[in-house]
Amino acid sequence: LTPRWWVERMCDVLRDDDSGICFRDVLGGFCSTGSQISWLPSIAMGSVPVSESNVNFPVHFFTGAPDPLCGTPYKPFTFSDILQTASDEENDVEYDHNTQFLWDIWRERALDEAKKRRDLVSNQEKRALKEMEIAAMSILEPCEENFSPTSSSTFAAFVQEEIDLIQE
């Protein structure tokens, strides 16, 4: 079993509306506001049989959307992402990786869907979002020993790609 397998199972669990872990009362009560999964290799590798894995750095995945069932992909996040932009706090959009804007887009879509104004995502968007998540999970594939996430695999890059896809 690989780290990717474990993280993908957690994606399924956290999107399970029937179990009660994912709340979706968009117009009324409580609605989940995002979702996170963390791969912590020093812990996981000690207690879970992980075959042929050399993913030896922690990786966190966040949805960045108010509705975990909307199709938003889990995007890889490393805390070094914060360090790269923390010195530029004047530019809030860059500092928060544009997550507030992404959250607002998804929230508006969820409200529109709840009020029967539109579908939350089109079939084409669903496919593209799923492909984004597959690409994001590739960070957990066995790879060279000295691998580190590249700029194209950063949280900010995935957030911007998602915004470009779903923004009207």
N, C-alpha and C positions, 0 to 999 in steps of 0.2 A: 504494500500500500504506500502510495506516495503522498507527500504533503499536499499536492494538488487535489488528490482524491478526497482527503480529509476536509479541505477548505470547501470544495464543491458540495460535499454532503452538508456542511454547515449552511451554505447558501440555501439549499433546499429546506432545511429545518427552519431557518429564519423567515422564509417566505411562506410557511405553512399557516394559512389563515384558519383552517379548521381546528388546529391544535390550541389556538388562543394566544400563541406567542407573537403573532403579527396582528396588530389592531388596525382596523380600517374604517372606522366610523368618521368619514370625512366631514360630514355636515354637523354632526352632533357632538358626541362624547370624545373619547380619547382616540387619537390616531398616532401610530408610530411615526416618529420624526426622522428616522434614519436607522441604519443598521451597521454594525461593525463586526468583523471577524479578525482575530489576530492569530498568526502563526508564530509561535515562540519555540524555536527549535531546541533550545537547551532543555526545555520542559517536555515538549512533545516527543523528542527523540529518545528520552530516557524512559518513557512509560508506554509509548505506542510503537509497535513494530513498523518502521518506515524503511522500505527497501530502496537501496541504491539512491539515497538522497544525499546531496551535498548542499542543500539549501540551508546554510548555517547562519543566516541573518534573520532577524525578526521582520516580518512583513504584516502589515495591517491592511484590511480591505474595508472601505466605506462605500455606502451607496450615495450619500449626499442628497437624498430625496425624501420628501415627507411620506411617501407611500411605498413601502418595500415591494409591493406587488405590481407597481407600475411598469416594471421592466428595466428600471435603471440598473446598470451593471455594478457589481462590486469592483471598485477601482483600487489598485495597490497604492499604499501610502507608507513611506518610511519617514521617520522623524527627522532625518536629514533634510527632507523637503522644507521643513519649517526653518531650519538653520540657514538655508540658502536665501530665503526671502525675509527673515526676521529683521535684518538691518534696514529694510525698506518699508517700515511701518507707515510711512506717509501715503503709500499706495495701498490702500486697504484691499482693493480688488486683487492685487497680486499677492498680498499677504494671506488672504483667506482662500487663495487658489480659485477664486470666483465661485465658491460653493454657495454663498448666499443667493447669488443670481440663479444658479442651477436649482436650488431648493425652491425659490420663488416660481420659476417656470413650472416645475412639477406640481407645486401646490395649486397654481392656477388651473392646470390641466385636470387635476383631481377634482377640484370644485366644479369645473365645467362638466366633467363626466357625471358627477353626482347629481347635477341639475339637468342632466340629459341633453346638454348642448353639443356634446361631441364624444367620440371615443377617446379613451386616454392615450392610446398609441395606435398607429396604423400597423398593418402587417409588415410593411416594409421597415418601419421603425423598430418593430419587435425583433426582426431578423438582424438588423444592424446593431441594436443594443446587445443582443446575444453574442454576436461576433466580437463586440468590444469586450465583453466579459471573458470570452475564451482567450482573447489576446492578453487581457489582464492576468488571467490565471497562469499564463505561460511563464511568468516570473518564478513560479514554483517548480518548474521542470528541472530535472537534473541537468547540470551545465558545467562549464569550466569551474575549476576550483576557486578562482579569484573573481567570480562574478559579482557585480554590483549593479543595481538598477541604473539604467541610462536615462537621459532626459526624455526620450520618447516613451519611457515606461513610467514616468512620474505621475503622481496623482493629478497635478495641475494639467498635464497634457491630456489625460483621460477626461477630466472635467470639461476642458475646452472642446474636445472632440464630441462629447455628449451634448453640450450646449449648441454646437454647430449643427448637430443632427436634429434636435428637437425644437429649436427656436423658430418661431414663425416669422 
